[in-house]
Amino acid sequence: MKNLIIPADVPKGKVSQYVENYNKATGGSGRLMLFAGDQKVEHLNNDFYGEGITDEDAKPGYLFKVASQAYIGVFATQMGLISRYGNQYNKIPYLVKLNSKTNIVPVDESAPISRLWFDIDDVMTLKNNSGLNILGVGYTIYLGSEHENIMLQEAAQTIFKAHQEGMLAVLWIYPKGKYIKDEHDSHLIAGAAGVAAALGADFVKLKVPFINGKFDVKLLKEVTAAAGNTGVLCEGGAKVAEKDFLRELYDQIHFGNTRGNGTGRNIHQRSFDEAVKMANAIYSVTIEGKTAEEAWQTYFE
């Protein structure tokens, strides 16, 4: 139960449920391997069809197929998709994404806002009626939007109510809007990490900090310090070579002090066998503490 701190808003009668959910999600490591499957809304079909993307990825069920066969901490996706596929894949550890928006309207045309689709009561109804393995919920905030106050309030209430049920609460925080000059600025990302801590999130998924367009693990230390005991997850980003991804992930965790990752495209855009291998390799680095080379040798050589 490494890094496990029971939030004070978890009722005494729900502590055992929270501990169980936390340990299931993190494999007892305190780190979270989040398989992100919320892009069906966020990126529409751009991430699921086209050059360099397996044909299998065109159908939503492919995400569930991969999640059911790979080692993961949680599979994060919208409740509607879970309701459509959950009975076929009832062993997957789910994290319900409670809000989403499309990318059709550019942020420089309209300030981004993403409102709740469902609340915790709806999630608990699904969980109790279906018996699905739902461990927590997720919510996205766009800091810098003129609507950030709405999302901050919804996120705060979501985290509190999730903890009241003994569930995990994960935030996606992405600064966006006309006042944001560089989404990968480490100082800005550290600010977002601090907001996640102030809201009481268990984990927060953030952009990777860059300097001169390149990743520098030293920049993560400001971010993870600002997050306190809220675990930082770096987004997986666009598809890259397996070994490069695993090496950066290892550095993020062991030198930048992150506590996991949130990866979608680098898993599901590959063919089924390769997607499962990639997820398992990511899990081994994130949860099992393997080096990038050990994970590579185990799953790809």
Secondary structure, 3 states (H helix, E strand, C coil): CCCCCCCCCCCHHHHHHHHHHHHHHHCCCCCEEEEECCHHHHCCCCCCCCCCCCHHHHCCHHHHHHHHHCCCCEEEEEHHHHHHHCCCCCCCCEEEECECCCCCCCCCCCCCCCCECCCHHHHHHHHHHHCCCEEEEEEEECCCCCCHHHHHHHHHHHHHHHHHCCCEEEEEECCCCCCCCCCCCHHHHHHHHHHHHHHCCCEEEECCCEECCEECCHHHHHHHHHHCCCEEEEECCCCCCHHHHHHHHHHHHHCCCCCEEEECHHHHCCCHHHHHHHHHHHHHHHCCCCCHHHHHHHHCC
